[in-house]
């Protein structure tokens, strides 16, 4: 009977001793879960950031106003002389005399070199002797014919022989002129690699004398076909010559109407004023103004955001970011022309646009000019 009384007591004591032990385990389990949740919260906070929605985001902005917007076509060209030619002999032969040297100024029509034409000169001398005889015969026949002596046929025959002889001499002299190199322009001998006794062939490289008139220079360049409708004669152009450390502003003097079938481009030329720093074959960088808007609204490219629905910017509307859709025109030099969506007096947010959304509070800390 005593044993039976002991059993319920033992069970009661065991139950009382188990209750506190289960609460401790539960508390430890909850504390562990709390630690895991706090760790996750800390991690998410570091990834997402703890932005106070009530705090204004500091941004930079620009006041919208009108001004002149110019779009330029940038291409590379080359300086060339207005008169830059190479004079060649018109007949093959051997050089017998050189009358000029590199750097020497020459005039148009001046003889630069002489080729061997001795055979022709002998023919000319012989023909001239025959012509002298024909002239004497003609004059005597004419005197007799004036006195009505002889026949008209004899007079006409003597006259014809004399005139034919004169034409033969003229032809031989013209042929002899082909055995020399003559300057077609006035300028300076820029290149000449000829020597006495050298045999020359017409048009063969190295067989000529290059004459350059460096007083009149021009820039030549090829413009892509896509600008055919906007680049024309008279367009303003800025020319930069890096090697000469020189620049100037002028206008396009010639724009070709024909498109090259191979390069899909068209040629332009710009005449240059006399400048001692410029030389033929120098590289020139051209900035041709192909579009000008004297009353344009322009904003920095960095302020424009893009989406599937179109381009947009953020305006500062009394401290609140306001998303506004815009239509963009031409873009040049980091500035974009705005065709619609903005008006004078608006304030476009330019810096910090990636950190804001429509309706966010903003604080303008810097206004660009």
HELIX and SHEET records of a PDB file:
HELIX    1   1 UNK A    2  UNK A   48  1                                  47    
HELIX    2   2 UNK A  118  UNK A  146  1                                  29    
HELIX    3   3 UNK A  152  UNK A  177  1                                  26    
HELIX    4   4 UNK A  225  UNK A  227  5                                   3    
HELIX    5   5 UNK A  301  UNK A  303  5                                   3    
HELIX    6   6 UNK A  353  UNK A  355  5                                   3    
SHEET    1   A 3 UNK A 347  UNK A 351  0                                        
SHEET    2   A 3 UNK A  57  UNK A  63 -1                                        
SHEET    3   A 3 UNK A 362  UNK A 368  1                                        
SHEET    1   B 7 UNK A 105  UNK A 106  0                                        
SHEET    2   B 7 UNK A 187  UNK A 192 -1                                        
SHEET    3   B 7 UNK A 208  UNK A 224 -1                                        
SHEET    4   B 7 UNK A  66  UNK A  88 -1                                        
SHEET    5   B 7 UNK A 283  UNK A 300 -1                                        
SHEET    6   B 7 UNK A 236  UNK A 241 -1                                        
SHEET    7   B 7 UNK A 246  UNK A 251 -1                                        
SHEET    1   C 7 UNK A 105  UNK A 106  0                                        
SHEET    2   C 7 UNK A 187  UNK A 192 -1                                        
SHEET    3   C 7 UNK A 208  UNK A 224 -1                                        
SHEET    4   C 7 UNK A  66  UNK A  88 -1                                        
SHEET    5   C 7 UNK A 283  UNK A 300 -1                                        
SHEET    6   C 7 UNK A 335  UNK A 340 -1                                        
SHEET    7   C 7 UNK A 327  UNK A 332 -1                                        
SHEET    1   D 4 UNK A 180  UNK A 182  0                                        
SHEET    2   D 4 UNK A 111  UNK A 115 -1                                        
SHEET    3   D 4 UNK A  93  UNK A  98 -1                                        
SHEET    4   D 4 UNK A 199  UNK A 200 -1                                        
SHEET    1   E 5 UNK A 105  UNK A 106  0                                        
SHEET    2   E 5 UNK A 187  UNK A 192 -1                                        
SHEET    3   E 5 UNK A 208  UNK A 224 -1                                        
SHEET    4   E 5 UNK A 265  UNK A 272 -1                                        
SHEET    5   E 5 UNK A 254  UNK A 255 -1                                        
SHEET    1   F 3 UNK A 305  UNK A 307  0                                        
SHEET    2   F 3 UNK A 310  UNK A 317 -1                                        
SHEET    3   F 3 UNK A 320  UNK A 325 -1                                        
END                                                                             
